[in-house]
Amino acid sequence: MTQQPLSVGIIGAGATGIAAAWDLANAGHRVTIYEAGAEIGGLAAGFKAPGWDWHLEKFYHHWFETDTDIKAILQEMNLWDNVIFPRPKTSYWIDGKIYRSEISPSAVFLPIGPLATARMGAWGAFLKLKADGLDLEQYTAHEWMLSHMGKAAYDKFFRPLLIGKFGDHYQQVNMAWMWARIRARSLRLGIYKGGFQAALNAMAARVQSAGDVTIHLNTRVERINWADGQPVLETGGGAQRYDRVLSTTSPNLLLKMTGDALADSLYGQQVGALQSIGAVCVVLALDQSLLTDGTYWLNLPATSADKRSNRFPFLALVEHTNWLPRQHYGDDVIVYCGDYVPADHEYFTLSEDELTRRFVDVLHHFNADFRPSWIKRSWVFRAPYAQPVPGVNHSKNIPPLKTPMPGVYWASMSQVYPWDRGTNFAVEMGRRVAGQIMAE
Ligand SMILES: Cc1cc2nc3c(=O)[nH]c(=O)nc-3n(C[C@H](O)[C@H](O)[C@H](O)COP(=O)(O)OP(=O)(O)OC[C@H]3O[C@@H](n4cnc5c(N)ncnc54)[C@H](O)[C@@H]3O)c2cc1C
């Protein structure tokens, strides 16, 4: 190393923070990570119930075969051999029936007719093969998909997907986001043996053995301040000065921690204008299979941005153990009922019992034999910042990784673009910001 070692304080031990720490530690810098939660992993963290040998993600998670950045870092850490890529079945629920989502001989029987199916297939192939889709950001996904895929395909497949994921914002999302989503998908889906929590724990252990890295769990940074020309991190336990600070938190939390220092700046206004939506997951451990056709991921139709007028109160029904063997989870069948809603939606304030009851109430539609007595255990997870909403020409609205506060950097899901947020892109961004910190 030609440079003097820097002391770097990182806020957040999610994939971004861990990846940044890896490059900083390998270059000889001193890294301290502060994590408000009780474990490593952030949104990708998992939990283990008694009798399980694998962690289960609080929110469904998988990697695509196109995720090259997570592959590269796991290879560098000698951990890639622990990743497996089973091929699950993903499907749509349309007019009371389950349809496989990938192109297959049965695709000609889609409920939109062969011509509309062929048109949708042709434009789908165009998007899949298009190497760079950033130019599509000038259109909304709503207008582009409607005019290219046709009304039948849009109404049956893409409008429900957009509404389900973005609610009221569904007509604002740009077409580059939709392109990236289609481009990145793969049929086989990857997971680390033991779950994402095991991956992030193993990565954190490698980061700690690579150099001078300390991780403080259960330690919330309250404020990013300034003293003698250097950033200072304030926690309940005191204040610590660093040469550089990296925050990997949501836009709101960044603004809260920096207070007046950023709020009135152009940068602060840009951060404040970023839009996002939250996520909720009810996780059920059942004693028998719900989706007996073997479907892992079932997309449910959302016809109205007002979730209450939809037939189903959530967007995705995911039978995790139709992808991974239930033996890893003490022979439990694991089912996620997941939805995306704004952070002020009632799903964030309803009691866990009430939310679970509302979701469980519709499960008999997918299996007439289902009885609530099948449920052995259940959990509720909620994340108010879960999915950025990229509007038209979004690339011009993304705040840079370097903030106007000297020595302070910010890298979050809101700066991942046009790709949909994911641990792969968190790793890419974490390493990019580490490079920038070291270069400056
Ligand atoms: C429903 C859902 C499904 C997803 N599906 C997938 C998927 O299939 N595949 C995939 O790869 N990705 C998926 N993702 C996205 C993935 O989880 C994120 O992209 C990734 O975890 C982001 O990592 P991060 O480090 O940037 O942020 P985070 O994981 O949010 O980490 C930030 C960390 O900062 C901590 N923190 C916040 N404030 C403070 C503070 N003041 N002091 C100290 N610490 C603080 C938080 O506790 C958190 O641990 C999904 C996300 C959701 C919500």
The ligand as a MOL file (V3000), in Angstrom:
LIG
                    3D

  0  0  0     0  0            999 V3000
M  V30 BEGIN CTAB
M  V30 COUNTS 53 58 0 0 0
M  V30 BEGIN ATOM
M  V30 1 C -38.7550 -8.1500 -0.0990 0
M  V30 2 C -37.3500 -8.1120 -0.5880 0
M  V30 3 C -36.9140 -9.0950 -1.4730 0
M  V30 4 C -35.5980 -9.0720 -1.9390 0
M  V30 5 N -35.1920 -10.0620 -2.7810 0
M  V30 6 C -33.8990 -10.1270 -3.1280 0
M  V30 7 C -33.3980 -11.2320 -3.8520 0
M  V30 8 O -34.1390 -12.1500 -4.2070 0
M  V30 9 N -32.0770 -11.2670 -4.1560 0
M  V30 10 C -31.2170 -10.2870 -3.7680 0
M  V30 11 O -30.0250 -10.3920 -4.0170 0
M  V30 12 N -31.6680 -9.2030 -3.1140 0
M  V30 13 C -32.9750 -9.1020 -2.7850 0
M  V30 14 N -33.4370 -8.0280 -2.0800 0
M  V30 15 C -32.6040 -6.8430 -1.9540 0
M  V30 16 C -31.4890 -6.9880 -0.9800 0
M  V30 17 O -31.9530 -7.4180 0.2840 0
M  V30 18 C -30.8310 -5.6120 -0.8440 0
M  V30 19 O -30.5230 -5.1130 -2.1110 0
M  V30 20 C -29.5620 -5.6480 -0.0460 0
M  V30 21 O -29.7080 -6.4170 1.1120 0
M  V30 22 C -29.1640 -4.2200 0.2830 0
M  V30 23 O -28.0040 -4.2390 1.0530 0
M  V30 24 P -27.5030 -2.8950 1.7060 0
M  V30 25 O -26.2940 -3.2370 2.5020 0
M  V30 26 O -27.3570 -1.8430 0.6800 0
M  V30 27 O -28.6810 -2.3850 2.6440 0
M  V30 28 P -29.3220 -3.0960 3.9200 0
M  V30 29 O -29.3740 -4.5630 3.7410 0
M  V30 30 O -30.5780 -2.3630 4.1860 0
M  V30 31 O -28.2560 -2.7900 5.0770 0
M  V30 32 C -28.1990 -1.5540 5.7130 0
M  V30 33 C -27.8830 -1.8310 7.1710 0
M  V30 34 O -27.7350 -0.6020 7.8550 0
M  V30 35 C -28.2260 -0.7800 9.1570 0
M  V30 36 N -28.5160 0.5500 9.7080 0
M  V30 37 C -29.4930 1.4050 9.3330 0
M  V30 38 N -29.4220 2.5480 10.0760 0
M  V30 39 C -28.3790 2.3880 10.9060 0
M  V30 40 C -27.7950 3.2220 11.9010 0
M  V30 41 N -28.2560 4.4380 12.1820 0
M  V30 42 N -26.7210 2.7470 12.5900 0
M  V30 43 C -26.2190 1.5170 12.3340 0
M  V30 44 N -26.7300 0.6910 11.3940 0
M  V30 45 C -27.8020 1.1260 10.6990 0
M  V30 46 C -29.4500 -1.6340 8.9700 0
M  V30 47 O -29.7960 -2.2920 10.1830 0
M  V30 48 C -28.9780 -2.6020 7.8870 0
M  V30 49 O -28.4390 -3.7810 8.4380 0
M  V30 50 C -34.7270 -8.0330 -1.5700 0
M  V30 51 C -35.1640 -7.0490 -0.6640 0
M  V30 52 C -36.4590 -7.0930 -0.1800 0
M  V30 53 C -36.9030 -6.0500 0.7890 0
M  V30 END ATOM
M  V30 BEGIN BOND
M  V30 1 1 1 2
M  V30 2 1 2 3
M  V30 3 2 2 52
M  V30 4 2 3 4
M  V30 5 1 4 5
M  V30 6 1 4 50
M  V30 7 2 5 6
M  V30 8 1 6 7
M  V30 9 1 6 13
M  V30 10 2 7 8
M  V30 11 1 7 9
M  V30 12 1 9 10
M  V30 13 2 10 11
M  V30 14 1 10 12
M  V30 15 2 12 13
M  V30 16 1 13 14
M  V30 17 1 14 15
M  V30 18 1 14 50
M  V30 19 1 15 16
M  V30 20 1 16 17
M  V30 21 1 16 18
M  V30 22 1 18 19
M  V30 23 1 18 20
M  V30 24 1 20 21
M  V30 25 1 20 22
M  V30 26 1 22 23
M  V30 27 1 23 24
M  V30 28 2 24 25
M  V30 29 1 24 26
M  V30 30 1 24 27
M  V30 31 1 27 28
M  V30 32 2 28 29
M  V30 33 1 28 30
M  V30 34 1 28 31
M  V30 35 1 31 32
M  V30 36 1 32 33
M  V30 37 1 33 34
M  V30 38 1 33 48
M  V30 39 1 34 35
M  V30 40 1 35 36
M  V30 41 1 35 46
M  V30 42 1 36 37
M  V30 43 1 36 45
M  V30 44 2 37 38
M  V30 45 1 38 39
M  V30 46 1 39 40
M  V30 47 2 39 45
M  V30 48 1 40 41
M  V30 49 2 40 42
M  V30 50 1 42 43
M  V30 51 2 43 44
M  V30 52 1 44 45
M  V30 53 1 46 47
M  V30 54 1 46 48
M  V30 55 1 48 49
M  V30 56 2 50 51
M  V30 57 1 51 52
M  V30 58 1 52 53
M  V30 END BOND
M  V30 END CTAB
M  END
